[in-house]
Amino acid sequence: MPSYVVAGASRGIGLEFVSQLSSKSDNVVFALARNPYGAKDLLALGSRANVHVLKADITDPAALKAAADTVAKVTGGALDVLINNGAIMGELKWAALDDFPSEDALVAEFRTVFDTNVLGAILPTNAFLPLLKKGAVKKVLTLSTGLADPATVLHLGHKYATAYSITKVGVEMANIKYAVKYKDAGFTFLTISPGLVKTDMNSLPEKPEDLAKVQEVFGQFATVAPPNFTGPISPEESVSAMLAVLEKVTPEDSGKFLSHHGDRNWL
């Protein structure tokens, strides 16, 4: 049975990964959540025979080690695919780098977002690498964003989501470092953007001044959107597309950063 770990599975895209992967009865899916007991939809999926819901914060090495031990007991010590989904935008995502309320606020924002977005991808990868080495597939899929593509940000003139964008560049480099180390070991480390998805992370802000910034950003997106782009897509559509890309990639693609289309079109 192909085995999958979804780190950051309580809602949104992570929850949808669990749903779609477990819809195939020959898959076994391990869903990691910081507080699974507060995630009703995830617990509902946990009633499926091939879903195991595990309590693990993606920034807690001890909890991740315990989760890896549990997975190993079920699978015989192997894992095929790890999906690193956990991420946060930050509380002050509409502040440009020199527009934070204070320098202390900037430091607090970046430290919090770095812990979740960068360490929250590295720590699960390290925890499950021993199992992945014994797996048949050896794939690690880590989610990022088109706003971490320097050329796109320059072209758009996008100055917001600072901590999110900057830390996601770090995520891409981390995956490259893994790809380099395991180049000849049959691994595929892929960084992927899910597209512009209808999730809580992309919900509209409450402040009027921030709503104006949303309009500004959508105007920027319009300059790079393909002709068939109609706006944010559903988690179902995004995850289905990403799983199709995951299925196609090989070790030759290890270290790449792709969109949910399998190219560099982020929308």
Secondary structure as UniProt FT lines:
FT   STRAND          3..7
FT   HELIX           12..22
FT   TURN            25..26
FT   STRAND          28..33
FT   HELIX           36..38
FT   HELIX           40..45
FT   TURN            46..47
FT   TURN            49..50
FT   STRAND          51..55
FT   TURN            58..59
FT   HELIX           61..75
FT   STRAND          81..84
FT   TURN            91..94
FT   TURN            97..98
FT   HELIX           103..114
FT   HELIX           115..119
FT   HELIX           120..132
FT   TURN            133..134
FT   STRAND          139..143
FT   HELIX           146..148
FT   HELIX           150..156
FT   HELIX           162..181
FT   TURN            182..186
FT   STRAND          188..193
FT   HELIX           200..202
FT   HELIX           208..222
FT   TURN            223..224
FT   TURN            227..228
FT   HELIX           235..248
FT   HELIX           251..253
FT   TURN            254..255
FT   STRAND          257..259
FT   TURN            260..261
//
